[in-house]
Amino acid sequence: MPIDPTLPYNDENIFAKILRGEIPSNKVYEDDWAFAFEDINPQAEIHTLVIPKGRYVSWDDFSAKASNEEIGGFVRAVGEVARMKGLVEPGFRMMANIGAHGGQEVPHLHVHIFGGEPLGPMICKK
């Protein structure tokens, strides 16, 4: 169910529980700023999620409230995961859903990294 990105952060969301180790995940990467793991319902051959360790609902929340150090660390982590997965060449897609119209389902900022196969058009028209 899409969420409202203007709501306060909810510490009971699934990604917060993954960060606390309450729910297992297939970890790909971790540093001071980010945690990356495989999506449990992959939409491409490679489908990895990267989440910041801070309490941010969406990209809007993150860009408005995170420190420069947090932002830099998170963006670098996304790039590191793409390189680790061997996706820089031939290419990959990054996606961050924000709010109901964007299809955001978990109220914790996350970036999807898709790759390993041709991904087709950016948006499928209905």
N, C-alpha and C positions, 0 to 999 in steps of 0.2 A: 504494500500500500504506500503510495507516494507520501512524502512528509513535507511539512512546512519548515523551510530552513530558517525562519525567523524565530522559531521556538527556542527556549533555552536548551542547552546541552543536557542529554539524559544519560546518566552514568550506567543505566541498565541496558543500553543498546548492545547488540551482538559484538560489535567491534571493540567496545570498551571491555567487554568480558573476555575477548580474545587477548587484548593487551594485558589484562590482569592474569591470564593463564587459566581462567575458569572454563573456557571452551577451547578444545584443541584445534590446531591449525597446522597446515603443512607450510612451515616457515621457509621463506626463500632468502630473506635479508632482514637485518636489524642493525640499527645504530642508535645514537642518542636521540635522533629526531623522528625516525620512521620505522615502521614494521611492514614487511611485505610477505604475502602468503598466497597460495594458489586458491582460486575461486572454486567453491564446492560444486558449482553448476556452470562449468566453462562454456562460453559462447564462441570460442575459437580454439584452435589447436593449443595455443598458449594463451592463458587468461589469468593474469596475476593482479592482485589488488595491493596497492601501496597506501598506507594510512599514516597520518602524523600521530605522534604519541601524545600530543596535546589535545585538549577538550574543545574541538571545533566541529560545529554542525555541518558546515558547507564551505565551499571555496570562498564565498562572500564573507562569511564569519572569519575564516582564516586570514584572508587578505586584509581585513579591517583590524583584527586584534592580535595576530601573531607577531612576535618580534622578528626583526630582520634575520637574526640567527636561525630562528625556527623555519622561516620561509626558505632561506638559502639551503638549510640542511635537508628539508623535505624535497625541494626541487632537485637537489643533487642526488638524493636517494632514488627518486623516480628514474633519473638518467642511469644510475648505477645498475638498477634492476634490469632495465632494457639492455644494457651492455652485457650483463651477466647471462641473460637469456639469448644472446646472439641476435638481437632484433634490429640493431641500428641499420644494418644492411642485410636483407633486402628491404626492410622497413616495418613499421608497426603503427598501431593506433593507440592514442591515449584518450581517455574519456572520463570526465567528472560530471555526474548528474547532479543537478541542483534544483531542489523544489519539486512540486507536483508536476508542472509542465515538463520538467527535465527528466522525470522518472526516478528521482532519488528515493530509495527505499530504506536506507539505513541512515539515521541522523548523526553520522560521524563522517567528516570529509574523507573521501577515498577516491583514488585514481585507478581506473581499470587500464591495464596494459594488455592489448590484444596483438597476437602475431602468430607466426609460424605457417601462415597460408595467406593467399590473396583474400582480402576482406570485403571487396565489393564497394558499392556506393556508400557514402558517408551516412546518409539517412534514407531509409526506405519509405517512400511515399505510400500512403494508404489508398 
